[in-house]
Amino acid sequence: MSFEETVCLVVNSCDKYNDVWIPFFSALSDKWPDCKCKILLNTETMVFHWDGLDIKTLQLDEAEKEIPWGARLKKAVALTDTEFILMLFDDYLLEEMVDVAEINRCYEFMKIQQDIAAIYFLNSGISVEQSTDLAGYDLVKQNSDYKINSAPALWRRKHLENYIGDIDTPWAWEFFGSARAFKTVHKFYAISSNALSPFVYQYDLGGAIHRGKWVEKVITNAINRYGLNLDLSNRGVSDGRSYPHSFSWRVKFVWLGYRMIGFDIFIFIKNALEKRVKRLIKRGFL
C-alpha cells in the first residue's frame, strides 16, 4: 500500500494567509499530480476547496479561533486519523516534481523503525552524524539546534504530538521546542547535503513569504507559471534582507521560551552567547 493512502498531508497556515493558498495548491497539483493524500489545511475558520484534492480545514468556532498556533497545531494533528503525517508550510511553493517513490521509501523505513520521530527532507542548519541506516539521510545529533523544525518532513503522529506546546509559535517551536527532543530516545533523520530532496522549493529564499511579505522571485515565478491574478500590494514585497529584530521583540521571545521549556532555555542562551563570541573572534574584535 502506497504512503499516499495512509499518510495525511498537514499544511500549516492561518486565515490571514489565505492569499497564499492558491499559489501553494497550484504548485502542489502541478508538481504532485494525482495526489491521493488526505489534506488538512491548518487554518482557523475558513473553508477551501481545490478540484482533485481532498482538503479539509479545522473550522474552529468563535471561542477557539484565537487560540495560539501551538494549540491549533495540536488540534489539527489530533484530527488526523493516520499513523504518519507529512507536514508542510503554506509558502513552500514546489519548483520540481515531488519524488513520491523517495517519500514512500522513507515511509517504509519508518514503519519498521518504531523509534523514529521524523525524517526531514531538508537539512536546515541541523547538526548531524553520518548513518548507514537510511541511504541519503543522516542522523540528527541528540542536542542539535533545530532538532525540531518546520522543514518538509514525514512525522510519526504520536511523537509529533509530544513535541508541541499550547503556547508555541512557529518560530519558538523550532528554536526552543527542540529542547523537548534532547531528553528523548526518538530518532530524527535529515536528508544528506549531497542528496536530492523529494520536495524542492526556494528554501534559500525562505519560501514565498519573508516576514509577512511576498518574496518577489518566488511569487513572480508562480504567477507567470500558473497565470495567477494576485495583487502583491496587499501584502507587499520583501527586499530579501533580514533586518534585526527589536530589543523588545527579543525580550518577549526569550520570555515565551521560558514559559515553553522552563530553565532549559539557558541551553539556548549559552549557545547563542558562544556563537556571538566566536563571530567576534573571527572578526578580530576579541
TORTORGU-776957 format. One record per residue: residue in one letter; chain; x, y, z of N, C-alpha, C in turn. Coordinates in nm, 3 decimals. Layout:
residues N
REC  r  c    neast   nnorth      nup   caeast  canorth     caup    ceast   cnorth      cup
REC  a  A        X        Y        Z        X        Y        Z        X        Y        Z
...
***
This chain:
residues 286
REC  r  c    neast   nnorth      nup   caeast  canorth     caup    ceast   cnorth      cup
REC  m  A    0.085   -0.120    0.000    0.000    0.000    0.000    0.088    0.125    0.000
REC  s  A    0.062    0.218   -0.090    0.140    0.341   -0.100    0.115    0.431    0.020
REC  f  A    0.216    0.508    0.058    0.201    0.601    0.170    0.088    0.701    0.145
REC  e  A    0.058    0.731    0.019   -0.045    0.831   -0.011   -0.182    0.790    0.043
REC  e  A   -0.202    0.662    0.062   -0.330    0.614    0.112   -0.335    0.607    0.264
REC  t  A   -0.220    0.623    0.329   -0.214    0.607    0.475   -0.146    0.723    0.546
REC  v  A   -0.115    0.830    0.475   -0.049    0.946    0.534   -0.134    1.070    0.510
REC  c  A   -0.151    1.152    0.613   -0.224    1.279    0.597   -0.125    1.391    0.574
REC  l  A   -0.152    1.474    0.476   -0.070    1.592    0.448   -0.127    1.710    0.526
REC  v  A   -0.051    1.761    0.623   -0.092    1.876    0.702   -0.020    1.999    0.649
REC  v  A   -0.097    2.099    0.606   -0.041    2.224    0.555   -0.069    2.333    0.657
REC  n  A    0.036    2.384    0.719    0.020    2.485    0.824    0.002    2.624    0.763
REC  s  A   -0.104    2.691    0.807   -0.135    2.824    0.757   -0.219    2.897    0.860
REC  c  A   -0.289    3.001    0.817   -0.385    3.072    0.901   -0.476    3.151    0.808
REC  d  A   -0.589    3.198    0.861   -0.686    3.267    0.777   -0.627    3.388    0.704
REC  k  A   -0.542    3.464    0.772   -0.489    3.586    0.709   -0.386    3.556    0.601
REC  y  A   -0.349    3.429    0.587   -0.259    3.388    0.479   -0.336    3.318    0.367
REC  n  A   -0.467    3.342    0.360   -0.546    3.272    0.259   -0.506    3.309    0.117
REC  d  A   -0.438    3.424    0.098   -0.393    3.461   -0.036   -0.277    3.373   -0.083
REC  v  A   -0.217    3.298    0.008   -0.106    3.209   -0.028   -0.157    3.074   -0.077
REC  w  A   -0.282    3.043   -0.047   -0.332    2.909   -0.076   -0.340    2.879   -0.225
REC  i  A   -0.383    2.974   -0.305   -0.394    2.947   -0.449   -0.256    2.921   -0.511
REC  p  A   -0.154    3.004   -0.482   -0.021    2.968   -0.533    0.027    2.832   -0.482
REC  f  A    0.003    2.804   -0.353    0.051    2.678   -0.296   -0.014    2.559   -0.365
REC  f  A   -0.148    2.559   -0.374   -0.216    2.443   -0.430   -0.205    2.438   -0.582
REC  s  A   -0.179    2.551   -0.646   -0.147    2.548   -0.789   -0.019    2.469   -0.812
REC  a  A    0.082    2.499   -0.731    0.210    2.429   -0.743    0.198    2.283   -0.701
REC  l  A    0.123    2.258   -0.592    0.110    2.121   -0.543    0.042    2.032   -0.647
REC  s  A   -0.067    2.080   -0.706   -0.140    1.998   -0.803   -0.061    1.980   -0.932
REC  d  A    0.028    2.078   -0.962    0.112    2.068   -1.081    0.229    1.973   -1.058
REC  k  A    0.296    1.986   -0.945    0.417    1.908   -0.918    0.389    1.776   -0.848
REC  w  A    0.266    1.757   -0.805    0.227    1.629   -0.746    0.091    1.591   -0.803
REC  p  A    0.085    1.562   -0.932   -0.044    1.529   -0.994   -0.100    1.399   -0.937
REC  d  A   -0.231    1.393   -0.927   -0.299    1.275   -0.874   -0.259    1.244   -0.731
REC  c  A   -0.231    1.346   -0.652   -0.201    1.326   -0.511   -0.322    1.264   -0.442
REC  k  A   -0.300    1.153   -0.375   -0.411    1.080   -0.313   -0.418    1.102   -0.162
REC  c  A   -0.325    1.179   -0.107   -0.325    1.202    0.038   -0.447    1.282    0.081
REC  k  A   -0.499    1.248    0.198   -0.593    1.339    0.263   -0.514    1.464    0.304
REC  i  A   -0.574    1.580    0.291   -0.506    1.705    0.322   -0.583    1.780    0.429
REC  l  A   -0.512    1.818    0.535   -0.571    1.902    0.638   -0.504    2.037    0.633
REC  l  A   -0.578    2.139    0.595   -0.527    2.275    0.591   -0.547    2.336    0.729
REC  n  A   -0.437    2.358    0.798   -0.441    2.404    0.937   -0.460    2.555    0.940
REC  t  A   -0.586    2.595    0.939   -0.622    2.736    0.946   -0.741    2.749    1.042
REC  e  A   -0.778    2.872    1.077   -0.875    2.888    1.184   -1.019    2.858    1.142
REC  t  A   -1.077    2.939    1.058   -1.221    2.928    1.033   -1.259    2.911    0.886
REC  m  A   -1.170    2.945    0.796   -1.205    2.947    0.654   -1.211    2.807    0.596
REC  v  A   -1.287    2.794    0.488   -1.300    2.668    0.414   -1.235    2.687    0.278
REC  f  A   -1.171    2.582    0.227   -1.103    2.593    0.098   -1.118    2.462    0.023
REC  h  A   -1.142    2.472   -0.107   -1.156    2.355   -0.193   -1.066    2.369   -0.315
REC  w  A   -1.021    2.254   -0.364   -0.941    2.251   -0.487   -0.975    2.124   -0.562
REC  d  A   -1.012    2.140   -0.688   -1.053    2.024   -0.768   -0.944    1.916   -0.768
REC  g  A   -0.986    1.794   -0.737   -0.896    1.681   -0.741   -0.823    1.653   -0.611
REC  l  A   -0.838    1.741   -0.511   -0.771    1.722   -0.384   -0.873    1.711   -0.271
REC  d  A   -0.845    1.624   -0.176   -0.933    1.601   -0.062   -0.886    1.690    0.054
REC  i  A   -0.937    1.814    0.059   -0.891    1.912    0.156   -0.998    1.938    0.261
REC  k  A   -0.956    1.932    0.388   -1.043    1.969    0.498   -0.974    2.078    0.580
REC  t  A   -1.053    2.159    0.650   -0.998    2.262    0.737   -1.056    2.245    0.877
REC  l  A   -0.996    2.312    0.976   -1.037    2.294    1.114   -1.177    2.350    1.141
REC  q  A   -1.206    2.467    1.085   -1.334    2.535    1.108   -1.361    2.553    1.257
REC  l  A   -1.271    2.624    1.323   -1.284    2.649    1.466   -1.405    2.738    1.494
REC  d  A   -1.465    2.719    1.609   -1.578    2.804    1.644   -1.528    2.936    1.701
REC  e  A   -1.619    3.024    1.732   -1.584    3.160    1.776   -1.495    3.159    1.900
REC  a  A   -1.520    3.068    1.990   -1.443    3.063    2.115   -1.301    3.012    2.094
REC  e  A   -1.279    2.936    1.987   -1.148    2.874    1.965   -1.060    2.947    1.864
REC  k  A   -1.118    3.035    1.785   -1.043    3.087    1.670   -0.922    3.171    1.708
REC  e  A   -0.913    3.216    1.835   -0.799    3.297    1.877   -0.696    3.215    1.955
REC  i  A   -0.710    3.084    1.957   -0.613    3.004    2.032   -0.475    3.016    1.968
REC  p  A   -0.367    3.002    2.047   -0.232    3.014    1.992   -0.203    2.908    1.885
REC  w  A   -0.100    2.934    1.808   -0.063    2.844    1.698   -0.037    2.702    1.748
REC  g  A    0.033    2.688    1.860    0.065    2.556    1.912   -0.059    2.475    1.945
REC  a  A   -0.154    2.538    2.011   -0.279    2.469    2.046   -0.355    2.430    1.920
REC  r  A   -0.348    2.517    1.820   -0.417    2.487    1.694   -0.350    2.371    1.620
REC  l  A   -0.216    2.368    1.621   -0.146    2.258    1.557   -0.177    2.126    1.628
REC  k  A   -0.183    2.129    1.761   -0.217    2.008    1.835   -0.357    1.959    1.796
REC  k  A   -0.448    2.053    1.780   -0.585    2.018    1.742   -0.587    1.957    1.601
REC  a  A   -0.507    2.017    1.512   -0.501    1.966    1.375   -0.444    1.825    1.371
REC  v  A   -0.336    1.803    1.445   -0.273    1.671    1.449   -0.370    1.568    1.506
REC  a  A   -0.443    1.608    1.610   -0.539    1.517    1.673   -0.653    1.479    1.579
REC  l  A   -0.684    1.567    1.485   -0.794    1.540    1.391   -0.754    1.443    1.281
REC  t  A   -0.625    1.427    1.259   -0.582    1.331    1.157   -0.604    1.191    1.211
REC  d  A   -0.632    1.098    1.122   -0.659    0.961    1.165   -0.556    0.865    1.108
REC  t  A   -0.435    0.916    1.083   -0.330    0.835    1.025   -0.212    0.825    1.121
REC  e  A   -0.134    0.719    1.108   -0.018    0.700    1.195    0.092    0.799    1.161
REC  f  A    0.098    0.840    1.033    0.204    0.930    0.988    0.145    1.057    0.929
REC  i  A    0.223    1.165    0.943    0.183    1.295    0.890    0.296    1.350    0.804
REC  l  A    0.260    1.399    0.689    0.355    1.471    0.604    0.327    1.619    0.624
REC  m  A    0.422    1.692    0.682    0.394    1.829    0.721    0.468    1.929    0.633
REC  l  A    0.393    2.029    0.586    0.446    2.138    0.505    0.393    2.269    0.559
REC  f  A    0.453    2.380    0.517    0.400    2.513    0.545    0.352    2.575    0.415
REC  d  A    0.260    2.669    0.427    0.184    2.716    0.311    0.266    2.793    0.208
REC  d  A    0.387    2.841    0.241    0.464    2.917    0.143    0.574    2.834    0.079
REC  y  A    0.569    2.702    0.098    0.665    2.613    0.031    0.610    2.581   -0.108
REC  l  A    0.634    2.669   -0.203    0.581    2.651   -0.337    0.673    2.558   -0.416
REC  l  A    0.622    2.444   -0.453    0.704    2.343   -0.519    0.757    2.393   -0.653
REC  e  A    0.884    2.362   -0.678    0.951    2.402   -0.802    0.977    2.284   -0.895
REC  e  A    0.982    2.163   -0.839    1.008    2.042   -0.917    0.905    1.936   -0.881
REC  m  A    0.901    1.831   -0.962    0.807    1.722   -0.935    0.841    1.655   -0.802
REC  v  A    0.739    1.624   -0.724    0.759    1.554   -0.598    0.805    1.411   -0.627
REC  d  A    0.909    1.369   -0.557    0.961    1.233   -0.573    0.881    1.140   -0.480
REC  v  A    0.770    1.094   -0.529    0.679    1.012   -0.449    0.746    0.881   -0.407
REC  a  A    0.826    0.823   -0.496    0.894    0.698   -0.464    0.990    0.715   -0.348
REC  e  A    1.058    0.830   -0.340    1.153    0.854   -0.231    1.079    0.869   -0.098
REC  i  A    0.969    0.942   -0.099    0.890    0.955    0.023    0.840    0.819    0.068
REC  n  A    0.798    0.738   -0.027    0.749    0.605    0.006    0.860    0.518    0.067
REC  r  A    0.983    0.535    0.019    1.096    0.461    0.075    1.118    0.498    0.222
REC  c  A    1.110    0.628    0.250    1.125    0.673    0.389    1.009    0.624    0.476
REC  y  A    0.891    0.624    0.418    0.771    0.577    0.489    0.786    0.430    0.527
REC  e  A    0.834    0.348    0.435    0.852    0.206    0.464    0.957    0.186    0.572
REC  f  A    1.062    0.269    0.571    1.167    0.261    0.673    1.111    0.297    0.810
REC  m  A    1.029    0.402    0.817    0.970    0.444    0.944    0.873    0.341    0.999
REC  k  A    0.805    0.271    0.913    0.712    0.168    0.959    0.784    0.059    1.035
REC  i  A    0.907    0.029    0.993    0.985   -0.076    1.057    1.054   -0.025    1.182
REC  q  A    1.110    0.096    1.173    1.187    0.154    1.284    1.093    0.239    1.371
REC  q  A    1.041    0.178    1.475    0.938    0.242    1.556    0.988    0.360    1.639
REC  d  A    1.120    0.373    1.655    1.173    0.480    1.739    1.202    0.609    1.662
REC  i  A    1.166    0.613    1.535    1.189    0.734    1.455    1.072    0.830    1.472
REC  a  A    1.104    0.954    1.508    1.001    1.057    1.522    0.976    1.127    1.390
REC  a  A    1.083    1.160    1.316    1.066    1.237    1.193    1.183    1.214    1.098
REC  i  A    1.154    1.228    0.971    1.256    1.232    0.866    1.237    1.364    0.793
REC  y  A    1.338    1.451    0.801    1.333    1.581    0.735    1.385    1.570    0.592
REC  f  A    1.313    1.633    0.501    1.354    1.632    0.361    1.435    1.756    0.327
REC  l  A    1.496    1.813    0.431    1.581    1.931    0.416    1.672    1.935    0.538
REC  n  A    1.798    1.974    0.517    1.888    1.994    0.631    1.903    2.144    0.650
REC  s  A    1.827    2.198    0.745    1.823    2.343    0.766    1.903    2.382    0.889
REC  g  A    2.034    2.367    0.880    2.120    2.408    0.990    2.123    2.310    1.104
REC  i  A    2.089    2.183    1.079    2.089    2.082    1.183    2.226    2.018    1.191
REC  s  A    2.270    1.984    1.312    2.395    1.910    1.329    2.365    1.761    1.316
REC  v  A    2.440    1.693    1.230    2.411    1.553    1.201    2.538    1.469    1.211
REC  e  A    2.518    1.340    1.218    2.629    1.245    1.209    2.592    1.141    1.104
REC  q  A    2.692    1.095    1.032    2.665    1.002    0.923    2.606    0.872    0.976
REC  s  A    2.515    0.819    0.897    2.447    0.695    0.935    2.429    0.609    0.810
REC  t  A    2.435    0.480    0.828    2.413    0.387    0.716    2.274    0.326    0.723
REC  d  A    2.192    0.372    0.818    2.059    0.314    0.836    1.968    0.338    0.716
REC  l  A    1.970    0.460    0.665    1.884    0.501    0.554    1.968    0.578    0.454
REC  a  A    1.993    0.520    0.341    2.081    0.581    0.241    2.032    0.720    0.203
REC  g  A    2.124    0.816    0.204    2.090    0.953    0.167    2.044    1.039    0.282
REC  y  A    2.043    0.985    0.404    1.996    1.058    0.520    2.095    1.042    0.635
REC  d  A    2.109    1.147    0.715    2.198    1.147    0.831    2.115    1.151    0.959
REC  l  A    2.175    1.101    1.066    2.109    1.102    1.196    2.132    1.237    1.264
REC  v  A    2.026    1.301    1.308    2.038    1.429    1.377    2.098    1.406    1.515
REC  k  A    2.197    1.488    1.551    2.262    1.472    1.681    2.165    1.501    1.794
REC  q  A    2.192    1.440    1.909    2.099    1.444    2.022    2.064    1.585    2.065
REC  n  A    2.161    1.675    2.075    2.136    1.811    2.125    2.151    1.916    2.015
REC  s  A    2.118    1.880    1.894    2.133    1.973    1.783    2.032    2.087    1.791
REC  d  A    2.079    2.208    1.758    1.985    2.318    1.737    1.889    2.278    1.625
REC  y  A    1.766    2.324    1.635    1.663    2.298    1.533    1.639    2.148    1.511
REC  k  A    1.656    2.071    1.618    1.621    1.930    1.608    1.472    1.916    1.577
REC  i  A    1.392    2.006    1.632    1.252    2.021    1.591    1.247    2.139    1.496
REC  n  A    1.197    2.120    1.376    1.190    2.233    1.283    1.079    2.213    1.182
REC  s  A    1.057    2.317    1.102    0.941    2.320    1.013    0.974    2.279    0.870
REC  a  A    1.090    2.217    0.848    1.123    2.168    0.715    1.020    2.064    0.671
REC  p  A    1.000    2.049    0.541    0.911    1.940    0.495    0.956    1.809    0.557
REC  a  A    0.864    1.736    0.617    0.904    1.617    0.693    0.792    1.516    0.702
REC  l  A    0.833    1.393    0.717    0.741    1.284    0.747    0.752    1.257    0.896
REC  w  A    0.641    1.274    0.967    0.638    1.261    1.113    0.555    1.140    1.155
REC  r  A    0.596    1.077    1.265    0.511    0.981    1.332    0.419    1.061    1.424
REC  r  A    0.291    1.050    1.403    0.197    1.141    1.467    0.207    1.140    1.620
REC  k  A    0.215    1.023    1.682    0.214    1.016    1.827    0.336    1.084    1.888
REC  h  A    0.449    1.085    1.816    0.567    1.155    1.866    0.554    1.305    1.843
REC  l  A    0.503    1.343    1.728    0.485    1.486    1.698    0.400    1.553    1.804
REC  e  A    0.294    1.487    1.846    0.204    1.544    1.946    0.279    1.579    2.075
REC  n  A    0.378    1.499    2.110    0.453    1.522    2.233    0.549    1.641    2.224
REC  y  A    0.576    1.687    2.104    0.672    1.795    2.085    0.605    1.931    2.061
REC  i  A    0.475    1.938    2.080    0.402    2.063    2.058    0.346    2.113    2.190
REC  g  A    0.367    2.241    2.219    0.309    2.303    2.337    0.200    2.401    2.298
REC  d  A    0.103    2.421    2.386   -0.012    2.504    2.353    0.025    2.647    2.315
REC  i  A    0.127    2.705    2.379    0.157    2.846    2.357    0.265    2.868    2.250
REC  d  A    0.308    2.762    2.184    0.414    2.774    2.085    0.373    2.865    1.969
REC  t  A    0.471    2.935    1.916    0.459    3.000    1.785    0.545    2.918    1.689
REC  p  A    0.528    2.933    1.559    0.612    2.856    1.466    0.761    2.875    1.490
REC  w  A    0.803    3.000    1.518    0.946    3.029    1.535    0.996    2.975    1.668
REC  a  A    0.918    2.992    1.773    0.960    2.942    1.905    0.957    2.790    1.908
REC  w  A    0.866    2.729    1.836    0.858    2.582    1.830    0.987    2.526    1.774
REC  e  A    1.039    2.586    1.669    1.164    2.541    1.610    1.283    2.567    1.703
REC  f  A    1.288    2.688    1.759    1.406    2.730    1.834    1.409    2.667    1.973
REC  f  A    1.308    2.694    2.053    1.305    2.643    2.190    1.248    2.503    2.200
REC  g  A    1.154    2.471    2.112    1.088    2.341    2.119    1.183    2.224    2.100
REC  s  A    1.298    2.251    2.038    1.395    2.143    2.019    1.440    2.083    2.151
REC  a  A    1.437    2.163    2.260    1.479    2.111    2.391    1.393    1.993    2.434
REC  r  A    1.271    1.987    2.386    1.183    1.876    2.423    1.233    1.743    2.367
REC  a  A    1.314    1.751    2.261    1.366    1.630    2.198    1.503    1.590    2.251
REC  f  A    1.566    1.678    2.329    1.701    1.649    2.378    1.703    1.531    2.475
REC  k  A    1.593    1.512    2.548    1.591    1.411    2.655    1.514    1.285    2.616
REC  t  A    1.480    1.272    2.489    1.406    1.154    2.445    1.498    1.061    2.366
REC  v  A    1.451    0.940    2.344    1.529    0.842    2.268    1.482    0.836    2.122
REC  h  A    1.388    0.920    2.086    1.339    0.919    1.949    1.448    0.964    1.852
REC  k  A    1.451    0.902    1.736    1.550    0.937    1.634    1.490    1.034    1.532
REC  f  A    1.576    1.123    1.485    1.540    1.216    1.380    1.645    1.203    1.269
REC  y  A    1.599    1.203    1.146    1.690    1.196    1.032    1.670    1.320    0.945
REC  a  A    1.778    1.363    0.880    1.770    1.475    0.786    1.841    1.435    0.658
REC  i  A    1.789    1.478    0.547    1.847    1.440    0.419    1.991    1.491    0.410
REC  s  A    2.078    1.410    0.354    2.218    1.447    0.342    2.234    1.567    0.250
REC  s  A    2.340    1.643    0.274    2.360    1.768    0.199    2.382    1.744    0.050
REC  n  A    2.429    1.626    0.013    2.455    1.598   -0.129    2.342    1.517   -0.194
REC  a  A    2.233    1.498   -0.122    2.120    1.421   -0.176    2.012    1.515   -0.229
REC  l  A    1.932    1.466   -0.321    1.824    1.545   -0.379    1.698    1.529   -0.294
REC  s  A    1.638    1.641   -0.256    1.517    1.636   -0.175    1.397    1.599   -0.261
REC  p  A    1.305    1.519   -0.206    1.181    1.490   -0.279    1.089    1.612   -0.286
REC  f  A    1.114    1.716   -0.202    1.038    1.840   -0.205    1.134    1.954   -0.238
REC  v  A    1.124    2.007   -0.357    1.213    2.115   -0.398    1.136    2.246   -0.401
REC  y  A    1.175    2.339   -0.315    1.119    2.473   -0.315    1.232    2.570   -0.285
REC  q  A    1.204    2.699   -0.287    1.309    2.800   -0.273    1.344    2.820   -0.126
REC  y  A    1.407    2.717   -0.069    1.444    2.725    0.073    1.543    2.837    0.099
REC  d  A    1.639    2.856    0.010    1.741    2.959    0.031    1.681    3.099    0.041
REC  l  A    1.564    3.117   -0.019    1.495    3.246   -0.012    1.389    3.248    0.098
REC  g  A    1.375    3.137    0.170    1.279    3.129    0.279    1.138    3.094    0.234
REC  g  A    1.122    3.042    0.114    0.989    3.015    0.063    0.930    3.137   -0.005
REC  a  A    0.798    3.143   -0.013    0.731    3.253   -0.085    0.702    3.373    0.003
REC  i  A    0.717    3.358    0.136    0.686    3.466    0.229    0.807    3.491    0.318
REC  h  A    0.844    3.617    0.333    0.952    3.655    0.424    0.901    3.766    0.514
REC  r  A    0.888    3.733    0.644    0.837    3.827    0.743    0.706    3.893    0.698
REC  g  A    0.619    3.810    0.648    0.485    3.855    0.612    0.470    3.913    0.473
REC  k  A    0.580    3.928    0.399    0.574    3.986    0.265    0.613    3.882    0.160
REC  w  A    0.565    3.904    0.039    0.599    3.815   -0.071    0.748    3.823   -0.102
REC  v  A    0.808    3.708   -0.130    0.942    3.705   -0.187    0.926    3.716   -0.338
REC  e  A    0.971    3.827   -0.394    0.936    3.862   -0.532    0.972    3.753   -0.632
REC  k  A    1.092    3.698   -0.625    1.135    3.598   -0.722    1.046    3.475   -0.719
REC  v  A    1.010    3.431   -0.598    0.931    3.309   -0.584    0.789    3.329   -0.633
REC  i  A    0.724    3.437   -0.588    0.584    3.455   -0.624    0.569    3.496   -0.770
REC  t  A    0.664    3.571   -0.823    0.657    3.609   -0.964    0.666    3.487   -1.054
REC  n  A    0.753    3.394   -1.019    0.763    3.269   -1.096    0.631    3.194   -1.093
REC  a  A    0.566    3.190   -0.976    0.439    3.119   -0.965    0.329    3.189   -1.045
REC  i  A    0.326    3.322   -1.037    0.226    3.399   -1.112    0.238    3.373   -1.261
REC  n  A    0.362    3.376   -1.310    0.385    3.356   -1.453    0.357    3.212   -1.496
REC  r  A    0.392    3.118   -1.411    0.378    2.976   -1.445    0.231    2.934   -1.448
REC  y  A    0.153    2.987   -1.354    0.015    2.940   -1.340   -0.089    3.045   -1.379
REC  g  A   -0.044    3.158   -1.430   -0.137    3.261   -1.474   -0.224    3.314   -1.362
REC  l  A   -0.164    3.338   -1.246   -0.240    3.380   -1.128   -0.268    3.529   -1.131
REC  n  A   -0.382    3.566   -1.073   -0.419    3.706   -1.062   -0.407    3.746   -0.915
REC  l  A   -0.289    3.792   -0.876   -0.263    3.829   -0.737   -0.224    3.976   -0.730
REC  d  A   -0.279    4.045   -0.632   -0.240    4.183   -0.606   -0.132    4.181   -0.498
REC  l  A   -0.008    4.194   -0.540    0.104    4.184   -0.446    0.110    4.302   -0.351
REC  s  A    0.042    4.411   -0.384    0.048    4.529   -0.299   -0.025    4.509   -0.167
REC  n  A   -0.119    4.416   -0.163   -0.193    4.391   -0.038   -0.100    4.343    0.074
REC  r  A   -0.005    4.258    0.038    0.089    4.204    0.136    0.222    4.276    0.131
REC  g  A    0.255    4.329    0.015    0.384    4.392   -0.003    0.490    4.292   -0.046
REC  v  A    0.602    4.343   -0.095    0.709    4.258   -0.146    0.834    4.280   -0.063
REC  s  A    0.895    4.172   -0.021    1.016    4.179    0.061    1.137    4.213   -0.026
REC  d  A    1.231    4.286    0.032    1.356    4.314   -0.039    1.459    4.203   -0.017
REC  g  A    1.419    4.099    0.056    1.507    3.984    0.075    1.603    3.994    0.190
REC  r  A    1.612    4.111    0.252    1.706    4.126    0.363    1.638    4.095    0.495
REC  s  A    1.715    4.039    0.588    1.665    4.007    0.721    1.712    4.114    0.818
REC  y  A    1.624    4.203    0.857    1.658    4.309    0.949    1.655    4.256    1.093
REC  p  A    1.744    4.304    1.178    1.746    4.257    1.318    1.613    4.287    1.386
REC  h  A    1.571    4.195    1.471    1.450    4.218    1.549    1.480    4.321    1.658
REC  s  A    1.375    4.389    1.700    1.390    4.491    1.803    1.424    4.425    1.937
REC  f  A    1.476    4.505    2.028    1.510    4.454    2.161    1.387    4.402    2.233
REC  s  A    1.276    4.475    2.221    1.153    4.431    2.289    1.104    4.299    2.232
REC  w  A    1.117    4.280    2.100    1.078    4.152    2.038    1.162    4.039    2.095
REC  r  A    1.291    4.062    2.111    1.380    3.958    2.163    1.348    3.923    2.308
REC  v  A    1.317    4.025    2.386    1.281    4.000    2.526    1.155    3.915    2.532
REC  k  A    1.054    3.949    2.453    0.929    3.873    2.450    0.953    3.729    2.402
REC  f  A    1.043    3.715    2.306    1.074    3.583    2.251    1.139    3.495    2.358
REC  v  A    1.234    3.551    2.432    1.301    3.476    2.538    1.201    3.441    2.649
REC  w  A    1.114    3.534    2.682    1.013    3.508    2.785    0.920    3.395    2.742
REC  l  A    0.883    3.395    2.615    0.800    3.287    2.562    0.875    3.155    2.573
REC  g  A    1.005    3.157    2.540    1.084    3.035    2.550    1.088    2.981    2.691
REC  y  A    1.100    3.070    2.789    1.100    3.027    2.929    0.965    2.964    2.967
REC  r  A    0.857    3.024    2.921    0.725    2.969    2.950    0.707    2.832    2.884
REC  m  A    0.774    2.812    2.771    0.762    2.685    2.699    0.842    2.573    2.763
REC  i  A    0.968    2.601    2.800    1.058    2.492    2.840    1.127    2.516    2.974
REC  g  A    1.090    2.625    3.045    1.147    2.649    3.176    1.296    2.680    3.171
REC  f  A    1.371    2.627    3.267    1.512    2.660    3.279    1.598    2.599    3.168
REC  d  A    1.541    2.510    3.089    1.615    2.459    2.973    1.647    2.570    2.873
REC  i  A    1.582    2.683    2.888    1.609    2.795    2.799    1.755    2.839    2.807
REC  f  A    1.820    2.814    2.921    1.959    2.855    2.936    2.052    2.777    2.844
REC  i  A    2.008    2.663    2.795    2.084    2.591    2.693    2.100    2.678    2.570
REC  f  A    1.991    2.743    2.528    1.991    2.822    2.407    2.059    2.958    2.428
REC  i  A    2.044    3.013    2.549    2.114    3.138    2.579    2.264    3.115    2.576
REC  k  A    2.310    3.005    2.635    2.452    2.969    2.634    2.501    2.949    2.492
REC  n  A    2.425    2.875    2.410    2.466    2.851    2.271    2.474    2.981    2.192
REC  a  A    2.376    3.070    2.214    2.375    3.197    2.142    2.495    3.283    2.180
REC  l  A    2.529    3.286    2.309    2.645    3.364    2.354    2.774    3.307    2.297
REC  e  A    2.786    3.175    2.294    2.907    3.113    2.239    2.922    3.145    2.091
REC  k  A    2.812    3.143    2.017    2.818    3.175    1.874    2.858    3.320    1.852
REC  r  A    2.805    3.410    1.937    2.839    3.553    1.924    2.987    3.576    1.951
REC  v  A    3.040    3.509    2.055    3.181    3.523    2.087    3.268    3.472    1.972
REC  k  A    3.231    3.359    1.914    3.306    3.304    1.801    3.306    3.399    1.682
REC  r  A    3.192    3.465    1.656    3.185    3.562    1.546    3.276    3.681    1.573
REC  l  A    3.277    3.727    1.697    3.362    3.841    1.734    3.509    3.806    1.721
REC  i  A    3.543    3.684    1.761    3.682    3.638    1.748    3.721    3.630    1.601
REC  k  A    3.632    3.576    1.519    3.660    3.563    1.377    3.680    3.698    1.312
REC  r  A    3.607    3.799    1.358    3.620    3.935    1.300    3.735    4.014    1.361
REC  g  A    3.801    3.954    1.460    3.918    4.020    1.520    3.886    4.117    1.630
REC  f  A    3.762    4.113    1.683    3.725    4.204    1.790    3.765    4.152    1.929
REC  l  A    3.795    4.022    1.936    3.836    3.962    2.064    3.966    3.886    2.046
***
